[in-house]
């Protein structure tokens, strides 16, 4: 997900997206633990998307464009 897409969302949409990303991260970690993970690069992508969402959420309201 691109940073531009994330910045265009409302605060509630970002919170919902964060919950969804955390669920996806949990599922991927469980697949990794059981040896069923077929696309290991997804873990890194999800982790970075979570960081992007949290960064936008933590910015002061005046800085969000």
Buried (B, 14 or more C-beta within 10 A) or exposed (E): EEEEEBBEBEEEEBEEBBEEBEEBBEEBEEBEEEEEBEEEEBBEBBEEBBEBBEEBBEEEEEEEE
